[in-house]
């Protein structure tokens, strides 16, 4: 999945015509630089003692032009714990450097292909939380270390670091997915540029995105393939390095259970689902059994009529 340039930087909406008074190539030098998309603000996430979690770090990107024929651009990224002390001093904090054994980057090399203005997204995994102190918070700074780019496309030194604040949760959500590999998507209301099956594929990064031009509520039905007893849900929101991507995460969401789909019993009705990226444990008041589970997104945390889900597990 390629990152989409920030409005005003890439000016991608301007067409390169010769008869409408707009030149074929527009340059905005004040915006023409390389940067890491997830640089703005520190992101706070949690890691469970007994479960690894993967998050989206972001991508390398540039704007300031309507011509992306810059040739191939490459960059090296990596964690730099020498930045922790300065960050603490600037922000009045006391974060500890995240130990090297507690994270891994999906890649340390980013490439922007000729004709594009963004690299592929990078993920990172938080792991081995048992090595960490539950009473402390840790800082993971990931920075662009070097770039190979044209001289007129410099690296923005103020927008090259992605900051992640990590805390530890002692008990992970109790996931019990009997024969999840046999689950399937029975039906759904809409989908857009994604597959509804992404919510049961075991990948926190993939997602179901409802119709971008639709309206809420939107729903999806999971077929467990056999009767399952559900005491609660482990729910994962959309994972993104861009804060704007999570604005439309579910707010009011319902989970229902059925054996036949002719009638539904309410398992959970969550009026305000927290808009966070870590896994959430949602305990049902009463366990219910059935072959099907219907998830209905009634409202989102913003006004657009669409929403999305990263992953769903049961216990």
N, C-alpha and C positions, 0 to 999 in steps of 0.2 A: 504494500500500500504506500503510495507516494504522498508526501506532505503537500498541502495546498498552500501556496504563497499567501502571506498576510496582505489583506487589501491595502492598497496604497504603496506597497513596496514593489510588487512585481508589475503592477499596472497591466495585468493580463487581460483585463476587459477591453483594452483599447485595440482595435483592429489595425493591422498594417496595410492601409490602403494608399493609393497614389492619387485619388481623385477627390478626397474629402477634406483636404487641408491638413491631414495628420501624416507626418513623415513615416517612412517604413520603420525607422528605429528611433525610439525615444529614450533619452538618458536622463536619469535623475541622480546625479553624482552623490548627493547627500545620503542616498539610500543604497548606493551600489557597494555592497560589501557582503562578505560571508558571515554567517552567524549560526548558532545552534538554536533550533526552534524552541527548545524547552528552557531557555535561559532565564525567563522572567519569574522571579520569586522562588522561594524554596517550597518544594512539594513535601508534605508530610504523609508518610505511609507507615504501616505496621507490618511486622513479620511474626509469624507464629513459631512457637518453639519447635514444633514437629512437622512443619510444612514449608516447603520452598514456595516462593511467589515470584512471578515474572511481571515486570512493568515495562511500559513504553518509555524510553528515554527521549526520543525525538529524532530529528534528522538535521543534516547540514543543508542550508538554504541560502539563497541570495535574491535580491530584487534590484530596483533602481534602473531597470531596462525593460524593453519589450522584445529584445533580441536575446534569446538564450543559446545562441550558437557560439559558445565560449570555448568549445573543445571540452575534453573530459577534465573534470576537477576532482582531486582526491584530497583526503585529509586523514590524519591519524588522531584518534581520541583515546583517552585513558583517565583513570582516577588519579587525582593529585591531592594526597592528604596534607601536603605542605600548605594548602589553602585554608585548612580548618582554623588555625590559630587566628589568622587575619579576619576570617568571617566572624568568629566569636567576638573579637575586639570591636568590629564594626557594628555588631548587632546586640551587644550586651548579653551574649549567650555563653553556654559552657558545654557545647556538644563535644563528644569524643569522636576521634577518627574511626570510621568503620573498619574493623580488621579485614585484611585481604582475604581470609578464609570465609568471609560472610557475604561475598558478592562475586558475581562474574558478569562480564559484558558479553552480549551476543556476538559482537564483533568489535574490533578496534580500528577498522578501516572503513571509511565512508567514501562513496563515489557518486558524483553528479555526472550523469551521462550528457554528452553533447546534445543540445536541444531541450534540455530540462533545467529546471531551476531548484530542484530538491533531490536529495539522495533518498534511499530507502530508509524507513524507520529503524532505529536500533532498540533492542530490548536489553534489560539487565535483570538478573535474578538475585534475590536476597535469599540466603541459605544459612544453615548452621547457626540458627538463632540461639541454640543452647550455649554457645560460647559468649553470649552477650549478657550484660547486666540489665535485669528488668527495670531497675530504678533509674537507668540512664537513658539518654537519647544520643544518637550517633549521627554523624554527618558524612554523606558521600558526595564529594564534588567530582563531577566528570567534566573534563575540559577538552577542547580542541587543542592538540599539542603541536600540530604542524599542518600546513596546507601546501598543495601544489596547484597553483591557480595563476591566471594572467595577472600582470602587474597592476592593472586597473580594477582588480577585484580583491581588495585586501580583506584580511580577517578583522572583524570588529572585536577589539580586545575587551570591550565591556559587555559583549553578548556571546561569549564563547564558553561559558560555564553553566552546567546544569546542576542545581543544588537539590539534594534529597535528604530530608530529616527522617531518621528511622527509629521507631520504638518497638518494643517487644511485647507481644501478648503471650501470656503463659500457656493458655490452653487454646489449641486450634479448634475451629469448628468441627464437630463430630460428623464427618461425612460417612454415609453408608449407602452406597449406590449398588444394590444387587444387580449384577449383570447389566451394567450401564451400556456395555457395548451392544446390547440388544435393543436399547431404546431407539425410538425414531420420532420424527415429527409427523403427527397425524395431519395437522392443518394449521393455517395461520391466516390472519387478516390481510396483511400486506408484507412485502419485503422490498428493499431498495439496495442494489449493488452489493448485497450480502446474502447469506443463506440462513434461514431460520434454524437449520440444523447446527449452526455454529454454537448455539447455547448448550449443546450436549456433547460437544466433540472433545472435551477435556482440555481445550486450549483457552486460557483466560484472555488472550489477545484478540482472537477472532470474535465476531459479534453478529447479532441480528439487528438490522437497522430497518425500521418500518418506513413506509412510503414517505419520502421527503415532502411530497405535496399533499399528504393525507391529513387526517384529523384524529385526535384521540377521543375515545379509547381505541387501543389496538390489542390484539390477543394472539396467543400461540398455544397449541395443544400438544403435549408430549404423550406418546404412547409408551408405557413401561414394558409392553409385550406380555406382562403377567401382572397379577394383582400384587401391589406393593403397599406396605404400611408406612405412612409418612408422618413423622413426629415434628418435622420442621424442614426448613430450607436453608442451604448455604448459597447465598446470592452474590454474584460478582457483577458490578457495574462495568460499563465501557472503560477500557484502559486507554489512556491518551496522555501524551506529553503536552498537548495544547489545552489550556483551561477552558477555552470556548467549546471544545468538543464534548465536555461533560455537562454543559448547561442543561441539556435536554434529557438527562438521565431520569429514570422513573421517580416520581414523588409518591403518588397514591397508586398502590399496586395490590392486586388480589390474586390469591392462589386457591383454586377449587379442585376437588377430586370427584371422579365418577367412574362407574363400572361400564356404563353404556353410552355416555354422552347425551342421553335423553334428559337427564337432570343432573345438577351439580350440587355438591355439598361444600360449603365454605370452609377452607382450611385456615386461611390467614387473610386478613384485611389490614394492610399497613398504610395508614393515612399519610405518613411522612417517612419514606425510606431515606436514610442518610445518603447524601451525595458524596460518597467516598470511594476510593479505588481498592481498598483492601476488602477481602471476603467478609460478608456479614452473615451472622448466624441468626435466623429468624425462627423462634420456637413457636409451634402451634399450641393453642390452648388445649386442644384435644387431638390425639392422633387419629388419622382417617386412613382407610384402605380403599384402593381402587386401581383400575388399569390405566386411567388417563388423568393427567393433571393439566388444567387450563390456567394460564397466566395472563392476566389482563392489566395492561398499563392504563390506568384511568386518567392520570395527569402527569406532567413532567415538571422539572424545576424551572422551565422557561416557557415562553408562549408558543413556540412552533408546535404544529400538530404532529410531530413525530417523536420517537424515542428509540431506545436501544437497550440490549441486554448482552452482557459478556458471557456468563456461564451460570448454569443452575445445577446444583447437587441437592440430594435429599438425605435425611437421616431419620 
